[in-house]
Amino acid sequence: MSQTNTSLLEEVLQWSQETCRQQLKSVLPKLTSLHNKSESWHDHLSILKTITDKFLPHISLSELEDECFSKILPKVVTIFESMMKEISEQVGGLSSQNTELCALLRSILEAMMKIIDVLSTCVHHVGSFEETPDLNAIRSLPSCILKILRETFHHCKKSEVIYCGRLSLVADLLQGLFKAAYSLQKCLLELLDRISLDSSASEEKVSDIVTVIHSLLDICSIISNLDMALHANTWKFLIKQSLKYQSLVEEHLHHGNITTSLCDNLLVSFHNSVELAEQIQHAGLQEETQCPEYKLFLKTAKMCRFFANTLVHYIKEFKVFLNKYCTHFHQIYLQIISKFPPSLCAPTLPAALLAELNAVALVPMNALLLQLLPLSPFAEVVLQEGLCLIPEHKLPHCLLLVSVLDQLSSQPDDVLQLWYTGSQFSEEMPRLPLYQALFASFRHCYPERKVPVLLPGVMMKGQAQVQITLHHHICVHLCASVAALPPVYFPMLECCLIEAVLQADNQTALLATDVWCFSARYGTTELCLHHVLLIAQLVKTCPAECYQSFHLALLLKRMVFLMTPDQQMELVTRFPPSEVENHSVWHHVLVRALSCDVRHCVEADIISVTQKTVTEWQNGGFKLGQVTKVNAVLLSLLVVVRGQSSAEEQCMLSAARTVVQLWSRMSPDQVQAHPVLQHSLQLLLSISAILVKNIEPQIICQGLLCVDALVSQQCPDQLLLAALEFLSSLGKIFFPPDSQSQILPKLSSLFGVLLANKSWLLHQHALEAFSHFAEITNHEEVISQSLSEEETKTRVVNYLSKTVSGQEDVETQLQRIKLETPVIEQHNTKLEGKENIVNKPAAVADTEPCPKRARQETSTEEEYSRYVQTAESALKAIQTLSEGKANTTAPPPQWLESRLQDLQTLITHIKSAINKT
């Protein structure tokens, strides 16, 4: 600084306040000019101090910006940044031995503190005016201060890295610098809070407010780990300003940055809270509410609540601008829910800490979801088909859909349509109907269903709350949703239910069955009848071997219970049990579900048609090709006998006569050779297990011989299970002495073989069957003879004593289930690709007929069939040529007619030969 300028400063410092006021107009321009031209930090600070101490108090509010702030503050920012740069360049050589460098860095930090003090003076002066300042009157001040605050907080945050182990040499000054900046920000925010803009504010003022908001957002990202109170207060002011000037700034704000930062802060504070809770638990401090760890947990949880509520509030006010960020909102919901029970990855925490986390994070998530429901992009994210989620997020996503289901009852029609109907037009983003998405999500929660995870049940008056499975939980909420569903959405519900029933996962189909039965019971009787007739038609047209048949049969079985007697009679009329082709329906109906009159009618028809079919088979020479028809009626007969309470009832006696008639045709050699007869044997064994008291010993012996012929070879598990059922029932019989030598050794041998079976399923059933036989039989020698093998004996003893061996720990179980999951999913996908047989009801009439079951033929029949098919193909080819449908213009040869005549003569001879035989 020149001698003249130095003299001016020294002179001004001697002036009184009155002299400064008088000389303001002449001296202040010189000082501001001098300030901008000086190159020394010391000179800058001297001039700044002089201006703010001597002249600032005398500048009116209207002149502050033009006469002072706009001329000195830009240079202040430049000076401050140069100081920061100097520290960065010099700090590498800092050490306790390098006293000169240490003194230099400390002097720079002290100078930075003086700059902040100068800015604080400016803020206090503006705040001293009674009138509310206009933003234009202090325009340069907020932007300057916010830049310096950002630099200061960033320097403090990175101080350990910047000073690299030598922080102690300047720690006191850094602490003072932070406190000064903290105080400056507080004063600035109080000042800005006094300012108000009306709806006619200029674009320049709006731009300034937007700049302030974005600058504070930038500062928030820096101070997040410095001070909780500062962080929270800065966010509070940022949101307050955004809402205060909402109509002015909403189109200019960086909504994505603001919501992303809120989400990130929410997640950080939430995860910190969870980690602190785990630390408290591991240290055994959950009861020590006054310990530092517990207090820190409460503070962190409070921050979590603040960010969650702030996010909800911001979305509520600016949701129209947040469509692009719905994926982010979906992810944060999943991440938070995944840390709470019943999620498999949730930590185990003390009840008090978990309740606190629930209040600060889980409760706000429900409020968040309520704000997001009207947003179609959010629905598109949540309901997208084939949504790819990490395993930890599959259950949270399922629970999210349940929460959506619960909240829709209070939503307007447009929101209901958005979620219930799915995408309707090709130009829309594809989305599933909510019910379909929920069933699909439940299907993907295989590990949680397998464990199973438990959730709190619905509170019932006068009853304690119980824990329920995921299946139970979703079923309750689905049924409650159906009860409140507007009628216009019932066709959509029916489509979702039938699709869920027809997919491959058994438990998902069972869930859909539960909901369907509720909707039938809750709805009108006409609706119930309509559903039963529809399902019965699907059962009838569906091949018995496919998984869809199993799911549909279970649904039909349960739905019949919900029908009135008149409706059940309508079912009998539509699908008469007197016709064999309808037995694919009736062998899935429990006769005890029918009213008394309907039951007698159905039982009589089934027994009559069974006897008729068996008689026709007998009169026709017991042809193998007719066995499938016999099996169909036997399956229905099994349903009838299972529904009887007494073995002496007339229908049981009639059934027994039919069974005895069929056993006489069961040859062990033929059963081994023909799978269709194995099915017959399976049905006869199951029926005979019920009618065993009405069957003679020689017939029982015949059954044991057939079973013995099959257990030694690979045969279907269903047949072996039926055999076990039959063997178990023999405990009810005391065999006469003349038949014991034939039956008891065979019985012991079969039990011994089946108890040693390596299949865990068959082995378990064998243990159950043998234990039941042992409890009721009078032939105790069978028991000891069946347990001749020591290993078998040990297994039976362990089973009877309920000894559990090799029980898994929780971690091993989870790992096993995780390995099972992709195998099960792949299996179900393969099934659906292979057996896509049954379509939705709306399209049933348009589908091709289901393929018929393969007909069992003798070798002679196969030869006849093959030769006839060859002849038919040749004749059709000749017809195509003669009618000009082939790509040829040549006329038929002259000899063709005579050759066809010869063929006609040959066909006549064949027909004559057939008639003679």
Residue pairs with C-beta under 8 A, 6 or more apart in sequence:
1 9
1 34
1 38
1 40
1 43
5 34
5 38
8 27
8 30
8 31
8 34
9 46
9 47
9 50
12 20
12 27
12 31
12 50
12 54
13 50
13 54
15 23
15 54
17 54
17 57
17 58
20 27
20 54
20 55
20 58
21 58
24 55
24 58
24 59
27 55
28 51
28 55
28 59
28 67
28 68
31 47
31 50
31 51
31 55
32 51
32 68
32 71
32 72
34 47
35 44
35 47
35 48
35 51
35 71
35 72
35 75
36 71
36 72
36 75
38 44
38 47
41 79
41 82
41 83
41 108
41 111
42 111
44 75
44 76
44 79
45 111
45 114
45 115
45 118
48 72
48 76
48 115
48 118
49 114
49 118
51 68
51 72
52 118
52 121
52 122
52 125
53 121
55 68
56 68
56 121
56 122
56 125
57 125
59 67
59 68
61 126
61 129
61 131
61 133
61 137
62 137
64 126
64 137
64 138
65 136
65 137
65 138
65 139
65 140
69 122
69 138
69 139
69 140
69 141
69 144
70 139
70 140
73 140
73 141
73 144
74 140
74 144
76 115
76 118
76 119
76 144
76 148
77 144
77 147
77 148
79 115
80 112
80 115
80 147
80 148
80 151
81 151
83 108
83 111
83 112
84 112
84 151
84 155
86 108
87 105
87 108
87 109
87 155
87 162
88 162
90 101
90 104
90 105
91 105
91 162
91 163
91 164
91 166
92 164
93 101
94 101
94 102
94 105
94 163
94 166
94 169
95 101
95 102
95 166
96 102
96 166
96 169
102 169
102 170
105 169
105 170
106 169
106 170
106 173
109 170
109 173
109 174
109 177
110 173
112 152
112 177
113 173
113 176
113 177
113 180
115 148
116 148
116 152
116 177
116 180
116 181
116 184
117 180
119 141
119 144
119 145
119 148
119 184
120 180
120 183
120 184
120 187
122 141
123 141
123 145
123 184
123 187
123 188
123 191
124 187
126 133
126 138
126 141
126 191
127 187
127 190
127 191
127 194
132 194
132 195
132 196
133 191
133 194
133 195
134 195
135 195
135 197
135 205
135 208
135 209
136 204
136 205
138 191
139 208
141 188
142 188
142 192
142 208
142 211
142 212
142 215
143 208
143 211
143 212
143 215
145 184
145 185
145 188
146 188
146 212
146 215
146 216
146 219
147 215
148 181
149 181
149 184
149 185
149 188
149 219
150 215
150 218
150 219
150 222
152 177
152 178
152 181
153 178
153 181
153 219
153 222
153 223
153 226
154 222
155 162
155 174
155 177
156 174
156 177
156 178
156 181
156 226
157 222
157 223
157 225
157 226
159 167
159 174
160 167
163 169
163 170
167 174
178 226
182 227
182 230
185 219
185 230
185 234
186 233
189 233
189 234
189 237
192 212
192 237
192 241
193 237
193 240
196 244
197 205
197 206
197 209
197 245
197 248
199 247
199 248
201 248
206 245
206 248
206 249
206 252
207 252
209 241
209 245
209 248
209 249
210 249
210 252
210 253
212 241
213 238
213 241
213 242
213 249
213 253
214 253
214 254
214 257
216 234
216 237
216 238
216 241
217 238
217 254
217 257
217 258
217 261
219 234
220 231
220 234
220 235
220 238
220 261
220 265
221 261
223 230
223 231
223 234
224 231
224 265
224 268
228 299
228 300
228 303
231 265
231 303
232 303
232 306
235 262
235 265
235 306
235 307
235 310
236 310
238 258
239 310
239 313
239 314
242 249
242 253
242 258
242 314
242 317
242 318
243 317
246 317
246 318
250 318
250 321
251 321
253 318
253 321
255 318
255 321
255 322
255 325
256 324
256 325
258 314
259 311
259 314
259 315
259 322
259 325
259 328
259 329
260 325
260 328
262 307
262 310
262 311
262 314
263 311
263 328
263 329
263 332
265 303
265 307
266 304
266 307
266 308
266 311
266 332
266 336
266 361
267 332
267 335
267 336
269 300
269 301
269 303
269 304
269 307
270 304
270 336
270 339
270 357
270 360
270 361
271 339
272 300
273 297
273 300
273 301
273 304
273 357
273 360
273 361
274 339
274 347
274 349
274 357
276 293
276 296
276 297
276 300
277 297
277 347
277 349
277 350
277 353
277 354
277 357
278 347
278 349
279 293
280 286
280 293
280 294
280 297
280 350
280 353
281 348
281 349
281 350
281 353
283 293
285 291
285 293
285 294
286 294
286 350
286 352
286 353
288 294
297 353
297 356
298 356
301 356
301 357
301 360
302 360
304 357
304 360
304 361
305 359
305 360
305 361
305 364
308 360
308 361
308 364
308 365
308 368
309 364
309 367
311 364
311 368
312 364
312 367
312 368
312 371
315 322
315 329
315 368
315 371
315 372
316 371
319 371
319 372
319 374
319 375
322 329
322 375
323 375
323 376
323 377
324 377
326 372
326 375
326 377
326 378
326 380
326 381
327 381
329 368
329 372
329 378
330 378
330 381
330 382
330 400
333 365
333 368
333 369
333 396
333 400
334 389
334 393
334 396
334 397
334 400
335 393
335 396
336 361
336 362
336 365
337 343
337 362
337 365
337 396
337 399
337 400
338 345
338 346
338 392
338 393
338 395
338 396
339 345
339 346
339 347
339 357
340 346
340 354
340 357
340 358
340 362
341 354
341 453
341 455
342 395
342 448
342 453
342 454
342 455
342 470
343 392
343 395
343 396
343 453
344 392
344 395
344 447
344 448
344 451
344 453
344 814
345 392
349 357
366 403
366 407
369 400
369 403
369 404
369 407
370 407
372 378
373 379
373 404
373 407
373 408
373 411
373 415
373 419
374 411
374 414
374 415
374 418
376 418
376 429
377 429
379 418
379 419
379 431
380 429
380 430
380 431
382 397
382 400
382 401
382 404
382 437
383 419
383 422
383 431
383 432
383 433
383 434
383 437
384 429
384 430
384 431
384 432
385 430
385 431
385 432
387 397
389 397
389 444
391 447
391 818
391 821
394 441
394 444
394 445
394 448
395 445
395 448
395 453
395 470
397 441
398 438
398 441
398 442
398 444
398 445
398 470
398 474
401 434
401 437
401 438
401 441
402 438
402 473
402 474
402 477
404 419
404 434
405 434
405 438
405 477
405 478
405 481
406 477
406 480
406 481
408 415
408 416
408 419
408 420
408 434
408 481
409 481
409 484
416 486
416 489
419 433
419 434
420 433
420 434
420 435
420 485
420 489
420 492
421 433
421 489
421 492
422 431
422 432
422 433
422 436
422 492
423 429
423 430
423 431
432 440
433 492
433 495
433 496
435 478
435 492
435 493
435 496
435 497
436 495
436 496
436 499
436 500
438 474
438 478
439 496
439 499
439 500
439 503
439 508
439 511
439 512
442 449
442 470
442 471
442 474
442 507
442 508
442 511
443 503
443 505
443 507
443 508
443 828
444 825
445 470
446 817
446 820
446 821
446 824
446 825
447 814
447 817
447 818
447 821
448 470
449 469
449 470
449 471
449 507
450 817
450 820
451 813
451 814
451 817
452 469
452 470
452 471
453 469
453 470
454 467
454 468
454 469
455 467
455 468
455 469
455 470
455 473
456 465
456 467
456 468
457 465
457 466
457 467
457 468
457 472
457 473
457 476
458 476
459 465
468 476
471 507
471 510
471 511
474 511
475 511
475 514
475 515
478 511
478 515
478 518
479 514
479 515
479 518
479 519
479 522
482 493
482 515
482 518
482 519
482 522
483 522
485 493
490 519
490 523
493 519
494 531
494 841
495 840
495 841
495 842
496 512
497 512
497 515
497 516
497 519
498 840
498 841
499 840
500 508
500 509
500 511
500 512
501 509
501 512
501 513
501 516
501 548
501 551
501 552
501 555
502 509
502 548
502 551
502 552
502 838
502 840
503 509
503 828
503 832
504 547
504 827
504 828
504 829
504 831
504 832
505 828
506 547
506 550
506 551
509 551
509 554
510 554
513 551
513 554
513 555
513 558
516 531
516 555
516 559
517 555
517 558
517 559
517 562
519 527
520 527
520 528
520 531
520 532
520 559
520 562
521 528
521 562
525 563
525 564
525 567
528 559
528 562
528 563
528 567
529 563
529 567
529 570
529 571
531 559
532 556
532 559
532 560
532 563
532 567
532 571
533 570
533 571
533 574
534 841
535 552
535 555
535 556
535 559
536 556
536 571
536 574
536 575
536 585
537 844
538 552
538 838
538 841
538 844
539 549
539 552
539 553
539 556
539 584
539 585
539 588
540 575
540 581
540 582
540 584
540 585
541 838
541 844
541 849
541 850
542 548
542 549
542 552
542 837
542 838
542 850
543 549
543 837
543 850
543 851
543 853
544 584
544 853
546 835
546 837
546 838
547 831
547 835
548 835
548 837
548 838
552 838
553 588
554 588
556 585
556 588
556 589
557 588
557 589
557 590
557 593
560 568
560 571
560 589
560 590
560 593
560 594
561 590
561 593
563 571
565 595
565 597
565 598
568 594
568 595
568 598
569 597
569 598
569 601
572 598
572 601
572 602
575 582
575 585
575 586
576 582
576 605
577 583
577 586
577 602
577 605
577 606
577 609
577 636
578 605
578 608
578 609
579 609
580 609
580 613
580 629
580 632
580 633
583 606
583 609
583 632
583 633
583 635
583 636
584 632
586 602
586 606
586 636
586 639
587 632
587 635
587 636
587 638
587 639
588 639
589 602
589 639
590 639
590 642
590 643
591 599
591 602
591 603
591 639
591 640
591 642
591 643
592 599
592 643
594 602
599 643
602 640
603 640
603 643
603 651
604 651
606 633
606 636
606 637
606 639
606 640
607 637
607 640
607 651
607 654
607 655
607 658
609 633
610 633
610 634
610 636
610 637
610 655
610 658
611 654
611 658
613 629
613 630
613 633
614 630
614 633
614 658
614 661
614 662
616 626
617 623
617 626
617 627
617 629
617 630
618 661
620 626
622 665
624 674
624 676
624 677
624 856
624 857
624 858
625 855
625 856
625 857
625 858
625 861
627 674
627 676
627 677
627 680
627 856
628 676
628 853
628 855
628 856
630 662
630 680
631 676
631 679
631 680
631 683
634 662
634 680
634 683
634 684
634 687
635 683
637 655
637 658
637 687
638 683
638 686
638 687
640 651
640 655
641 651
641 652
641 655
641 687
641 690
641 691
642 690
644 651
644 652
644 690
646 652
647 690
647 691
647 693
647 694
652 691
652 694
653 694
655 687
655 691
656 691
656 694
656 695
659 684
659 687
659 688
659 691
659 695
659 699
660 695
660 696
660 699
662 680
662 684
663 684
663 688
663 695
663 699
663 702
663 703
664 699
664 702
666 677
666 680
666 681
666 684
666 702
666 703
666 706
667 706
668 705
668 706
668 708
668 709
668 710
669 709
670 677
671 677
671 678
671 680
671 681
671 706
671 709
671 710
672 709
672 710
672 713
674 856
676 856
678 710
678 715
678 716
678 719
679 719
681 706
681 707
681 710
681 719
681 722
682 716
682 718
682 719
682 722
683 722
684 703
685 703
685 707
685 719
685 722
685 723
685 725
685 726
686 722
686 725
686 726
688 695
688 699
688 700
688 703
688 726
688 729
689 722
689 725
689 726
689 728
689 729
690 729
692 700
692 726
692 729
692 730
692 732
692 733
693 732
693 733
697 733
697 735
697 736
697 739
697 742
697 743
698 739
700 730
700 733
700 743
701 739
701 742
701 743
701 746
703 726
704 743
704 746
704 747
704 750
705 746
707 723
707 726
707 727
707 750
708 746
708 749
708 750
710 719
710 723
711 720
711 723
711 750
711 753
711 754
712 753
717 759
717 761
717 762
720 754
720 757
720 762
721 762
721 765
723 750
723 754
724 754
724 762
724 765
724 766
724 768
724 769
725 769
727 747
727 750
727 751
727 754
727 769
727 770
727 773
728 768
728 769
728 770
728 772
728 773
730 743
730 747
730 773
730 777
731 772
731 773
731 774
731 775
731 776
731 777
732 776
734 778
734 779
735 743
735 744
735 779
740 779
744 779
744 781
744 782
744 785
745 785
747 779
747 782
747 786
748 781
748 782
748 785
748 786
751 766
751 769
751 770
751 773
751 782
751 786
752 785
752 786
752 787
752 788
752 789
752 792
754 762
754 766
754 769
755 763
755 766
755 767
755 770
755 786
755 787
755 792
755 795
755 796
756 789
756 791
756 792
757 763
757 766
763 795
767 795
767 796
767 799
770 786
770 796
771 796
771 799
771 800
773 782
773 783
774 783
777 783
786 792
787 793
787 796
797 803
798 805
808 816
837 850
838 850
839 847
857 865
878 896
878 900
880 886
881 888
881 892
882 892
882 896
